Amino acid sequence: MQIILKTDIAGLGFKNDTVEVKPGYGRNYLIPQGYAVMATDSNKKVVAENIRQAAHKAEKTKNDALAIAEAIGQLELKILAKAGESGKIFGRVTNTQVADALKEKGYDIDRKKITIDEAKVLGAYNAIVNLHKDVKQTIKFDVIAAE
């Protein structure tokens, strides 16, 4: 079953992509939730027209994302976490904490666009920020012990 996505869906595709999905997933979840429409000829023409009209707007969005990526790539974030004497963190560092640290520096980035590796001990780590479908930036952050 072919559908046209109305929003970005992780692991499936981006907005306005035509993708092949199993019929039950399309009929019972994606279409009723408003995430997709059937890929009929008329819907394909409407999407093609929307893409054509939004091309210059998309270019501006991509340029903005590139500018933000350039700026946050230079940042070194410090995240406080409670830790034991061995350096092991109580709990773990989450993408929400990274998003909050970025917000303190003046960059409001949604936590859902940030992926981090398991950070369970004190030290330096990397996080990947997905700013645009073509723009990803790796940022460095240090996990330090909170007093």
DSSP file (Angstrom, degrees, kcal/mol; ACC not computed):
  #  RESIDUE AA STRUCTURE BP1 BP2  ACC     N-H-->O    O-->H-N    N-H-->O    O-->H-N    TCO  KAPPA ALPHA  PHI   PSI    X-CA   Y-CA   Z-CA
    1    1 A M              0   0    0      0, 0.0    20,-2.8     0, 0.0     2,-0.4   0.000 360.0 360.0 360.0 128.8    0.0    0.0    0.0
    2    2 A Q  E     +A   20   0A   0     18,-0.2    37,-1.8    37,-0.1     2,-0.3  -0.813 360.0 173.6 -99.3 135.8    1.4    3.4   -1.0
    3    3 A I  E     -AB  19  38A   0     16,-2.5    16,-2.4    -2,-0.4     2,-0.5  -0.914  29.0-129.7-134.0 162.1    0.8    6.4    1.2
    4    4 A I  E     -AB  18  37A   0     33,-2.9    33,-2.1    -2,-0.3    14,-0.2  -0.968  29.6-129.8-112.9 123.3    2.0   10.1    1.3
    5    5 A L  E     - B   0  36A   0     12,-2.4    11,-2.9    -2,-0.5    31,-0.3  -0.497  17.2-168.6 -76.6 138.3    3.2   11.2    4.6
    6    6 A K  S    S+     0   0    0     29,-3.5     2,-0.3    -2,-0.2    30,-0.2   0.653  76.2  23.0 -94.6 -21.0    1.9   14.4    6.1
    7    7 A T  S    S-     0   0    0     28,-1.0     2,-0.3     7,-0.1    -1,-0.1  -0.898  95.1 -85.3-137.5 166.1    4.5   14.6    8.9
    8    8 A D        -     0   0    0     -2,-0.3     2,-0.5     6,-0.1     6,-0.2  -0.591  42.3-169.0 -71.8 132.3    8.0   13.3    9.5
    9    9 A I  B >>  -C   13   0B   0      4,-2.8     4,-2.2    -2,-0.3     3,-2.1  -0.983  24.7-118.5-128.1 120.1    7.8    9.8   11.0
   10   10 A A  T 34 S+     0   0    0     -2,-0.5     4,-0.0     1,-0.3    -2,-0.0  -0.295  97.2  10.1 -59.3 132.2   11.0    8.3   12.5
   11   11 A G  T 34 S+     0   0    0      1,-0.1    -1,-0.3    -2,-0.0     0, 0.0   0.355 127.5  59.8  83.0  -6.4   12.1    5.1   10.7
   12   12 A L  T <4 S-     0   0    0     -3,-2.1     2,-0.3     1,-0.3    -2,-0.2   0.743 104.4 -79.3-118.6 -52.4    9.5    5.6    7.9
   13   13 A G  B  <  -C    9   0B   0     -4,-2.2    -4,-2.8     6,-0.1    -1,-0.3  -0.985  39.8 -75.6 168.6-175.7   10.1    8.9    6.1
   14   14 A F    >   -     0   0    0     -2,-0.3     3,-2.0    -6,-0.2    -9,-0.3  -0.590  62.6 -64.8-107.4 169.2    9.8   12.6    5.9
   15   15 A K  T 3  S+     0   0    0      1,-0.3    -9,-0.2    -2,-0.2    -1,-0.2  -0.229 120.5  14.4 -54.4 137.8    6.8   14.9    5.1
   16   16 A N  T 3  S+     0   0    0    -11,-2.9    -1,-0.3     1,-0.3     2,-0.2   0.472  92.1 136.0  72.1   7.0    5.5   14.6    1.5
   17   17 A D    <   -     0   0    0     -3,-2.0   -12,-2.4   -12,-0.1     2,-0.6  -0.608  53.2-135.1 -79.2 144.0    7.4   11.3    0.9
   18   18 A T  E     +A    4   0A   0     -2,-0.2     2,-0.3   -14,-0.2   -14,-0.2  -0.905  35.6 175.6 -97.6 120.1    5.6    8.5   -0.9
   19   19 A V  E     -A    3   0A   0    -16,-2.4   -16,-2.5    -2,-0.6     2,-0.5  -0.874  32.2-122.8-128.0 157.8    6.3    5.3    1.0
   20   20 A E  E     +A    2   0A   0     -2,-0.3     2,-0.3   -18,-0.2   -18,-0.2  -0.880  39.1 166.0 -99.1 124.3    5.2    1.7    0.8
   21   21 A V        -     0   0    0    -20,-2.8    -9,-0.0    -2,-0.5    -2,-0.0  -0.870  44.3 -86.3-131.3 166.4    3.7    0.3    4.1
   22   22 A K     >  -     0   0    0     -2,-0.3     4,-2.1     1,-0.1     3,-0.3  -0.489  43.0-118.2 -70.2 144.7    1.7   -2.7    5.1
   23   23 A P  H  > S+     0   0    0      0, 0.0     4,-3.0     0, 0.0     5,-0.3   0.862 111.0  51.9 -56.4 -40.6   -2.0   -2.1    4.5
   24   24 A G  H  > S+     0   0    0      1,-0.2     4,-2.6     2,-0.2     5,-0.4   0.902 109.2  49.9 -65.0 -40.3   -3.0   -2.5    8.2
   25   25 A Y  H  >>S+     0   0    0     -3,-0.3     5,-2.3     2,-0.2     4,-1.2   0.903 116.5  42.5 -63.8 -41.6   -0.4    0.0    9.4
   26   26 A G  I  <>S+     0   0    0     -4,-2.1     5,-2.6     3,-0.2    -2,-0.2   0.957 121.6  37.5 -69.3 -51.5   -1.6    2.5    6.8
   27   27 A R  I  <5S+     0   0    0     -4,-3.0    -2,-0.2    -5,-0.2    -3,-0.2   0.875 124.7  37.0 -70.7 -38.9   -5.4    2.0    7.2
   28   28 A N  I  <5S+     0   0    0     -4,-2.6    -1,-0.2    -5,-0.3    -3,-0.2   0.668 133.7   8.5 -94.1 -17.3   -5.5    1.5   11.0
   29   29 A Y  I  X5S+     0   0    0     -4,-1.2     4,-2.0    -5,-0.4     6,-0.3   0.685 122.0  44.2-126.1 -60.1   -2.9    3.9   12.2
   30   30 A L  I  4XS+     0   0    0     -5,-2.3     5,-2.2     1,-0.2     6,-1.1   0.922 117.7  40.5 -64.2 -48.1   -1.3    6.4    9.8
   31   31 A I  T >4<S+     0   0    0     -5,-2.6     3,-1.2    -6,-0.2    -1,-0.2   0.942 116.7  47.1 -70.6 -47.5   -4.4    7.6    8.0
   32   32 A P  T 345S+     0   0    0      0, 0.0    -1,-0.2     0, 0.0    -2,-0.2   0.856 111.5  52.4 -63.0 -32.3   -6.8    7.8   11.0
   33   33 A Q  T 3<5S-     0   0    0     -4,-2.0    -2,-0.2     1,-0.0    -3,-0.1   0.584 115.7-116.6 -77.6  -8.4   -4.1    9.6   13.1
   34   34 A G  T < 5S+     0   0    0     -3,-1.2    -3,-0.2    -4,-0.5    -4,-0.1   0.645  83.0 119.7  83.6  15.1   -3.7   12.2   10.2
   35   35 A Y  S   <S+     0   0    0     -5,-2.2   -29,-3.5    -6,-0.3   -28,-1.0   0.648  77.7  10.4 -84.4 -16.2   -0.1   11.2    9.6
   36   36 A A  E     -B    5   0A   0     -6,-1.1     2,-0.3   -31,-0.3   -31,-0.2  -0.968  57.7-146.4-155.5 165.1   -0.7   10.2    6.0
   37   37 A V  E     -B    4   0A   0    -33,-2.1   -33,-2.9    -2,-0.3    -6,-0.0  -0.922  42.6 -85.9-130.9 160.1   -3.1   10.1    3.0
   38   38 A M  E     -B    3   0A   0     -2,-0.3     2,-1.6   -35,-0.2   -35,-0.2  -0.353  40.5-119.1 -63.4 146.4   -3.6    7.5    0.3
   39   39 A A        +     0   0    0    -37,-1.8    -1,-0.1   -20,-0.1     2,-0.1  -0.503  53.6 156.3 -90.7  67.9   -1.2    7.9   -2.6
   40   40 A T     >  -     0   0    0     -2,-1.6     4,-2.4     1,-0.1     5,-0.2  -0.415  57.7-104.2 -84.2 168.4   -3.9    8.5   -5.3
   41   41 A D  H  > S+     0   0    0      1,-0.2     4,-1.9     2,-0.2     5,-0.2   0.912 121.9  48.5 -60.5 -42.7   -3.1   10.3   -8.6
   42   42 A S  H  > S+     0   0    0      1,-0.2     4,-2.1     2,-0.2    -1,-0.2   0.907 111.7  48.8 -66.4 -40.5   -4.9   13.4   -7.4
   43   43 A N  H  > S+     0   0    0      1,-0.2     4,-2.4     2,-0.2    -1,-0.2   0.868 109.3  53.5 -66.0 -35.4   -3.1   13.4   -4.0
   44   44 A K  H  X S+     0   0    0     -4,-2.4     4,-2.2     2,-0.2    -1,-0.2   0.888 109.1  48.9 -65.0 -38.3    0.3   13.0   -5.8
   45   45 A K  H  X S+     0   0    0     -4,-1.9     4,-2.2     2,-0.2    -2,-0.2   0.904 110.9  50.1 -66.9 -41.3   -0.5   16.0   -8.0
   46   46 A V  H  X S+     0   0    0     -4,-2.1     4,-2.4     2,-0.2    -2,-0.2   0.922 112.2  47.3 -62.5 -44.4   -1.4   18.1   -4.9
   47   47 A V  H  X S+     0   0    0     -4,-2.4     4,-2.6     2,-0.2    -2,-0.2   0.899 110.0  53.0 -65.0 -40.8    1.8   17.1   -3.1
   48   48 A A  H  X S+     0   0    0     -4,-2.2     4,-2.1     1,-0.2    -1,-0.2   0.903 111.0  46.8 -61.5 -41.1    3.9   17.9   -6.2
   49   49 A E  H  X S+     0   0    0     -4,-2.2     4,-2.3     2,-0.2    -2,-0.2   0.908 111.9  50.4 -66.5 -42.4    2.3   21.4   -6.4
   50   50 A N  H  X S+     0   0    0     -4,-2.4     4,-1.9     1,-0.2    -2,-0.2   0.894 110.7  49.6 -62.8 -39.6    2.9   21.9   -2.6
   51   51 A I  H  X S+     0   0    0     -4,-2.6     4,-0.6     2,-0.2    -1,-0.2   0.912 110.1  50.7 -65.3 -42.0    6.5   20.8   -2.9
   52   52 A R  H >< S+     0   0    0     -4,-2.1     3,-0.7     1,-0.2     4,-0.3   0.916 113.5  44.5 -62.6 -43.0    7.1   23.2   -5.9
   53   53 A Q  H 3< S+     0   0    0     -4,-2.3     4,-0.3     1,-0.2     3,-0.3   0.807 115.7  47.4 -71.4 -28.9    5.6   26.1   -4.0
   54   54 A A  H 3X S+     0   0    0     -4,-1.9     4,-2.5    -5,-0.2    -1,-0.2   0.396  82.7  98.3 -94.1   4.2    7.5   25.3   -0.8
   55   55 A A  H <X S+     0   0    0     -3,-0.7     4,-1.8    -4,-0.6    -1,-0.2   0.914  85.7  43.9 -61.2 -45.4   10.9   24.8   -2.4
   56   56 A H  H  > S+     0   0    0     -4,-0.3     4,-1.7    -3,-0.3    -1,-0.2   0.870 113.6  51.5 -69.9 -34.1   12.2   28.3   -1.6
   57   57 A K  H  > S+     0   0    0     -4,-0.3     4,-2.2     1,-0.2    -1,-0.2   0.889 108.7  51.8 -66.2 -38.7   10.9   28.2    1.9
   58   58 A A  H  X S+     0   0    0     -4,-2.5     4,-2.5     1,-0.2    -2,-0.2   0.869 106.4  54.0 -65.4 -36.8   12.6   24.8    2.4
   59   59 A E  H  X S+     0   0    0     -4,-1.8     4,-2.3     2,-0.2    -1,-0.2   0.902 109.0  48.3 -64.2 -40.8   15.9   26.3    1.2
   60   60 A K  H  X S+     0   0    0     -4,-1.7     4,-2.4     2,-0.2    -2,-0.2   0.908 111.2  50.5 -65.6 -41.5   15.6   29.1    3.8
   61   61 A T  H  X S+     0   0    0     -4,-2.2     4,-2.3     1,-0.2    -2,-0.2   0.907 110.6  49.3 -62.2 -41.9   14.8   26.5    6.5
   62   62 A K  H  X S+     0   0    0     -4,-2.5     4,-2.3     2,-0.2    -1,-0.2   0.905 110.3  50.3 -65.0 -41.3   17.8   24.4    5.5
   63   63 A N  H  X S+     0   0    0     -4,-2.3     4,-2.1     2,-0.2    -2,-0.2   0.894 110.5  49.9 -64.0 -39.7   20.1   27.5    5.6
   64   64 A D  H  X S+     0   0    0     -4,-2.4     4,-2.3     2,-0.2    -2,-0.2   0.913 110.7  50.0 -62.5 -42.2   18.8   28.4    9.0
   65   65 A A  H  X S+     0   0    0     -4,-2.3     4,-2.6     1,-0.2    -2,-0.2   0.885 109.3  51.6 -64.5 -38.4   19.5   24.8   10.2
   66   66 A L  H  X S+     0   0    0     -4,-2.3     4,-2.3     2,-0.2    -1,-0.2   0.892 109.3  50.2 -64.3 -39.4   23.0   25.0    8.8
   67   67 A A  H  X S+     0   0    0     -4,-2.1     4,-1.9     2,-0.2    -2,-0.2   0.917 112.6  45.9 -65.3 -42.9   23.7   28.3   10.6
   68   68 A I  H  X S+     0   0    0     -4,-2.3     4,-3.0     2,-0.2     5,-0.3   0.907 111.5  52.9 -65.6 -41.1   22.4   26.8   13.9
   69   69 A A  H  X S+     0   0    0     -4,-2.6     4,-1.6     1,-0.2    -2,-0.2   0.903 108.3  50.4 -61.4 -41.3   24.5   23.6   13.3
   70   70 A E  H  X S+     0   0    0     -4,-2.3     4,-0.5     1,-0.2    -1,-0.2   0.904 114.0  45.5 -62.1 -41.1   27.6   25.7   12.8
   71   71 A A  H >< S+     0   0    0     -4,-1.9     3,-0.9     1,-0.2     4,-0.4   0.928 115.0  43.6 -71.2 -45.7   27.0   27.6   16.0
   72   72 A I  H >< S+     0   0    0     -4,-3.0     3,-0.7     1,-0.2    -1,-0.2   0.718 101.4  69.9 -77.2 -17.3   26.2   24.6   18.2
   73   73 A G  H 3< S+     0   0    0     -4,-1.6    -1,-0.2    -5,-0.3    67,-0.2   0.772  98.7  50.9 -66.1 -24.5   29.0   22.6   16.8
   74   74 A Q  T << S+     0   0    0     -3,-0.9    -1,-0.2    -4,-0.5    -2,-0.2   0.608  91.2 102.7 -86.5 -13.7   31.4   24.9   18.6
   75   75 A L    <   -     0   0    0     -3,-0.7    65,-0.7    -4,-0.4     2,-0.5  -0.368  54.7-158.1 -74.4 148.5   29.7   24.6   22.0
   76   76 A E  E     -d  140   0C   0     63,-0.1     2,-0.2    -2,-0.1    65,-0.2  -0.953  18.4-158.1-122.6 109.5   31.0   22.5   24.9
   77   77 A L  E     -d  141   0C   0     63,-1.9    65,-3.0    -2,-0.5     2,-0.5  -0.583   6.8-153.4 -90.2 148.3   28.2   21.7   27.2
   78   78 A K  E     -d  142   0C   0     -2,-0.2     2,-0.5    63,-0.2    65,-0.2  -0.989  10.1-168.0-121.2 126.0   28.5   20.8   30.8
   79   79 A I  E     -d  143   0C   0     63,-3.2    65,-2.6    -2,-0.5     2,-0.3  -0.959  13.4-140.4-118.3 126.3   25.8   18.6   32.4
   80   80 A L  E     +d  144   0C   0     -2,-0.5     2,-0.3    63,-0.2    65,-0.2  -0.655  27.6 168.3 -86.0 138.0   25.7   18.1   36.2
   81   81 A A  E     -d  145   0C   0     63,-2.0    65,-2.1    -2,-0.3     2,-0.3  -0.995  38.6-109.9-147.8 144.9   24.7   14.7   37.5
   82   82 A K        +     0   0    0     -2,-0.3     8,-2.6     8,-0.3     2,-0.3  -0.582  46.3 176.9 -73.2 134.5   24.8   13.0   40.8
   83   83 A A  B     -G   89   0D   0     63,-0.4     6,-0.2    -2,-0.3    38,-0.1  -0.969  26.3-120.3-141.4 155.0   27.5   10.4   40.9
   84   84 A G    >   -     0   0    0      4,-2.6     3,-1.5    -2,-0.3     6,-0.0  -0.184  45.9 -88.9 -82.1-178.8   29.0    7.9   43.3
   85   85 A E  T 3  S+     0   0    0      1,-0.3    -1,-0.1     2,-0.1    -2,-0.0   0.795 126.1  58.4 -64.7 -29.0   32.7    7.8   44.3
   86   86 A S  T 3  S-     0   0    0      2,-0.1    -1,-0.3     1,-0.1     3,-0.1   0.548 119.7-107.5 -79.2  -6.1   33.5    5.4   41.4
   87   87 A G  S <  S+     0   0    0     -3,-1.5    35,-2.3     1,-0.3     2,-0.3   0.451  73.0 141.1  94.3   1.4   32.2    8.0   38.9
   88   88 A K  B     -H  121   0E   0     33,-0.2    -4,-2.6     1,-0.1    -1,-0.3  -0.630  50.0-125.7 -81.3 133.9   29.1    6.1   38.1
   89   89 A I  B     -G   83   0D   0     31,-2.8     2,-0.9    -2,-0.3    -6,-0.3  -0.518  12.9-123.0 -80.1 142.3   26.0    8.3   37.6
   90   90 A F  S    S-     0   0    0     -8,-2.6     2,-0.4    -2,-0.2    -8,-0.3  -0.779  90.6 -16.8 -80.7 108.8   22.8    7.7   39.6
   91   91 A G  S    S-     0   0    0     -2,-0.9     2,-0.3    29,-0.1    -2,-0.1  -0.780 101.0 -81.6  92.9-141.2   20.4    7.3   36.7
   92   92 A R        -     0   0    0     -2,-0.4     2,-0.4    26,-0.0    28,-0.2  -0.979  33.7 -93.8-157.1 165.5   21.6    8.5   33.3
   93   93 A V        -     0   0    0     26,-1.6    26,-0.4    -2,-0.3     2,-0.2  -0.723  46.2-161.7 -84.7 131.8   21.9   11.6   31.2
   94   94 A T     >  -     0   0    0     -2,-0.4     4,-1.5    24,-0.1     3,-0.4  -0.642  33.6-107.4-112.6 169.0   18.9   12.1   28.9
   95   95 A N  H  > S+     0   0    0      1,-0.2     4,-2.5    -2,-0.2     5,-0.1   0.770 117.3  63.4 -65.4 -25.2   18.2   14.1   25.8
   96   96 A T  H  > S+     0   0    0      2,-0.2     4,-2.3     1,-0.2    -1,-0.2   0.901 101.7  49.5 -64.9 -40.7   16.1   16.5   27.9
   97   97 A Q  H  > S+     0   0    0     -3,-0.4     4,-2.0     2,-0.2    -2,-0.2   0.881 111.4  48.8 -66.6 -37.3   19.1   17.5   29.9
   98   98 A V  H  X S+     0   0    0     -4,-1.5     4,-2.2     2,-0.2    -2,-0.2   0.914 110.9  50.7 -66.7 -42.1   21.1   18.1   26.8
   99   99 A A  H  X S+     0   0    0     -4,-2.5     4,-2.1     1,-0.2    10,-0.3   0.890 110.4  50.0 -62.6 -39.3   18.2   20.2   25.4
  100  100 A D  H  X S+     0   0    0     -4,-2.3     4,-1.9     2,-0.2    -1,-0.2   0.893 109.2  51.2 -65.9 -39.5   18.1   22.2   28.6
  101  101 A A  H  X S+     0   0    0     -4,-2.0     4,-1.0     1,-0.2    -2,-0.2   0.885 110.9  48.7 -65.1 -37.9   21.8   22.9   28.5
  102  102 A L  H  <>S+     0   0    0     -4,-2.2     5,-2.6     1,-0.2     4,-0.4   0.876 108.0  54.8 -67.0 -37.1   21.4   24.1   24.9
  103  103 A K  H ><5S+     0   0    0     -4,-2.1     3,-1.1     1,-0.2    -2,-0.2   0.876 103.1  55.6 -64.6 -36.9   18.5   26.3   26.0
  104  104 A E  H 3<5S+     0   0    0     -4,-1.9    -1,-0.2     1,-0.3    -2,-0.2   0.819 106.7  51.2 -63.6 -30.1   20.8   27.9   28.6
  105  105 A K  T 3<5S-     0   0    0     -4,-1.0    -1,-0.3    -3,-0.3    -2,-0.2   0.504 129.5 -98.0 -84.6  -5.3   23.2   28.8   25.8
  106  106 A G  T < 5S+     0   0    0     -3,-1.1     2,-0.6    -4,-0.4    -3,-0.2   0.596  87.2 118.1 102.8  12.8   20.4   30.4   23.8
  107  107 A Y      < -     0   0    0     -5,-2.6     2,-1.1    -8,-0.1    -1,-0.2  -0.939  47.6-157.9-117.6 112.0   19.4   27.5   21.4
  108  108 A D        +     0   0    0     -2,-0.6     2,-0.4    -5,-0.1    -8,-0.1  -0.742  26.3 164.2 -91.7  97.3   15.9   26.2   21.7
  109  109 A I        -     0   0    0     -2,-1.1    -6,-0.1   -10,-0.3    -7,-0.1  -0.953  40.9-111.6-119.3 133.1   16.0   22.7   20.2
  110  110 A D    >   -     0   0    0     -2,-0.4     3,-1.6     1,-0.1     4,-0.1  -0.346  20.1-132.0 -63.3 137.3   13.3   20.1   20.7
  111  111 A R  G >  S+     0   0    0      1,-0.3     3,-1.5     2,-0.2    -1,-0.1   0.765 103.4  66.6 -63.2 -25.8   14.5   17.2   22.8
  112  112 A K  G 3  S+     0   0    0      1,-0.3    -1,-0.3   -16,-0.0    -2,-0.1   0.671  94.8  58.2 -71.0 -15.4   13.1   14.7   20.3
  113  113 A K  G <  S+     0   0    0     -3,-1.6    17,-3.1   -18,-0.1     2,-0.5   0.389  93.4  83.5 -92.8   3.3   15.7   15.9   17.8
  114  114 A I  E <   -E  129   0C   0     -3,-1.5     2,-0.4    15,-0.2    15,-0.2  -0.920  54.4-176.9-112.6 129.0   18.6   14.9   20.1
  115  115 A T  E     -E  128   0C   0     13,-2.6    13,-3.1    -2,-0.5     2,-0.3  -0.986   6.8-178.2-123.2 136.3   20.0   11.4   20.3
  116  116 A I  E     -E  127   0C   0     -2,-0.4    11,-0.2    11,-0.2   -21,-0.1  -0.916  26.0-115.6-129.7 156.7   22.7   10.5   22.7
  117  117 A D        -     0   0    0      9,-1.0     2,-0.4    -2,-0.3     8,-0.0  -0.330  59.4 -68.3 -76.9 170.0   24.7    7.4   23.5
  118  118 A E        -     0   0    0     -2,-0.1     2,-0.7     1,-0.1     3,-0.2  -0.481  51.5-169.4 -62.8 118.8   24.4    5.8   26.9
  119  119 A A        +     0   0    0    -26,-0.4   -26,-1.6    -2,-0.4    -1,-0.1  -0.853  30.1 140.9-114.3  93.8   26.0    8.2   29.4
  120  120 A K        +     0   0    0     -2,-0.7   -31,-2.8   -28,-0.2     2,-0.3   0.473  59.7  46.8-115.4  -5.0   26.2    6.3   32.7
  121  121 A V  B    S-H   88   0E   0    -33,-0.3   -33,-0.2    -3,-0.2    22,-0.1  -0.917  94.3 -87.5-131.5 161.7   29.6    7.4   34.0
  122  122 A L  S    S+     0   0    0    -35,-2.3     2,-0.3    -2,-0.3    22,-0.2  -0.369  80.1  75.8 -64.9 145.2   31.3   10.8   34.3
  123  123 A G  E    S- F   0 143C   0     20,-1.5    20,-3.3    -4,-0.1     2,-0.4  -0.948  81.0 -38.8 148.5-167.1   33.2   11.9   31.2
  124  124 A A  E     + F   0 142C   0     -2,-0.3     2,-0.3    18,-0.2    18,-0.2  -0.761  53.8 170.3 -98.7 139.6   32.9   13.3   27.7
  125  125 A Y  E     - F   0 141C   0     16,-2.9    16,-2.5    -2,-0.4     2,-0.4  -0.875  25.3-125.7-139.3 169.2   30.2   12.2   25.3
  126  126 A N  E     - F   0 140C   0     -2,-0.3    -9,-1.0    14,-0.2     2,-0.4  -0.924  15.8-166.0-119.2 147.0   28.7   13.1   21.9
  127  127 A A  E     -EF 116 139C   0     12,-2.6    12,-3.0    -2,-0.4     2,-0.5  -0.977  15.0-138.2-127.9 145.3   25.1   13.9   21.0
  128  128 A I  E     -EF 115 138C   0    -13,-3.1   -13,-2.6    -2,-0.4     2,-0.6  -0.913  13.7-160.4-106.4 126.0   23.6   14.0   17.5
  129  129 A V  E     -EF 114 137C   0      8,-3.4     8,-2.5    -2,-0.5     2,-1.0  -0.927   6.0-154.0-108.6 121.1   21.2   16.9   16.9
  130  130 A N  E     + F   0 136C   0    -17,-3.1     6,-0.2    -2,-0.6     3,-0.1  -0.789  25.6 163.4 -96.0  95.0   18.9   16.4   13.9
  131  131 A L  E     -     0   0C   0      4,-1.4     2,-0.3    -2,-1.0    -1,-0.2   0.765  67.0  -1.9 -86.1 -27.3   18.1   20.0   12.8
  132  132 A H  E >  S- F   0 135C   0      3,-1.8     3,-0.7   -67,-0.1    -1,-0.2  -0.948  81.4 -96.8-156.5 163.2   16.8   19.2    9.3
  133  133 A K  T 3  S+     0   0    0     -2,-0.3     3,-0.1     1,-0.3    -2,-0.0   0.771 128.9  32.1 -64.5 -20.8   16.4   16.1    7.2
  134  134 A D  T 3  S+     0   0    0      1,-0.1     2,-0.6    -4,-0.0    -1,-0.3   0.432 111.5  73.8-107.7  -3.1   19.7   17.0    5.5
  135  135 A V  E <   + F   0 132C   0     -3,-0.7    -3,-1.8     2,-0.0    -4,-1.4  -0.936  49.7 162.2-123.2 113.5   21.4   18.7    8.5
  136  136 A K  E     - F   0 130C   0     -2,-0.6     2,-0.4    -6,-0.2    -6,-0.2  -0.974  14.6-166.7-124.6 143.0   22.8   16.7   11.4
  137  137 A Q  E     - F   0 129C   0     -8,-2.5    -8,-3.4    -2,-0.4     2,-0.5  -0.993  13.3-143.0-132.9 136.3   25.3   18.1   13.9
  138  138 A T  E     - F   0 128C   0     -2,-0.4     2,-0.3   -10,-0.2   -10,-0.2  -0.851  21.3-170.0 -96.3 129.3   27.4   16.3   16.6
  139  139 A I  E     - F   0 127C   0    -12,-3.0   -12,-2.6    -2,-0.5     2,-0.4  -0.894  15.0-132.5-118.4 151.5   27.9   18.2   19.8
  140  140 A K  E     +dF  76 126C   0    -65,-0.7   -63,-1.9    -2,-0.3     2,-0.3  -0.812  24.7 177.7-102.6 140.1   30.2   17.4   22.7
  141  141 A F  E     -dF  77 125C   0    -16,-2.5   -16,-2.9    -2,-0.4     2,-0.5  -0.999  19.1-142.6-141.8 148.0   29.1   17.5   26.3
  142  142 A D  E     -dF  78 124C   0    -65,-3.0   -63,-3.2    -2,-0.3     2,-0.7  -0.896   9.7-146.0-108.1 133.6   30.9   16.7   29.5
  143  143 A V  E     -dF  79 123C   0    -20,-3.3   -20,-1.5    -2,-0.5     2,-0.3  -0.889  26.9-179.1 -97.8 119.0   29.1   15.0   32.4
  144  144 A I  E     -d   80   0C   0    -65,-2.6   -63,-2.0    -2,-0.7     2,-0.2  -0.866  32.0 -96.2-121.5 154.7   30.4   16.3   35.6
  145  145 A A  E     -d   81   0C   0     -2,-0.3     2,-0.3   -65,-0.2   -63,-0.2  -0.453  32.9-134.1 -71.9 133.1   29.6   15.5   39.2
  146  146 A A              0   0    0    -65,-2.1   -63,-0.4    -2,-0.2    -1,-0.1  -0.660 360.0 360.0 -83.2 142.1   27.1   17.7   41.0
  147  147 A E              0   0    0     -2,-0.3    -1,-0.1   -65,-0.1   -65,-0.1   0.473 360.0 360.0 -78.3 360.0   28.2   18.8   44.5
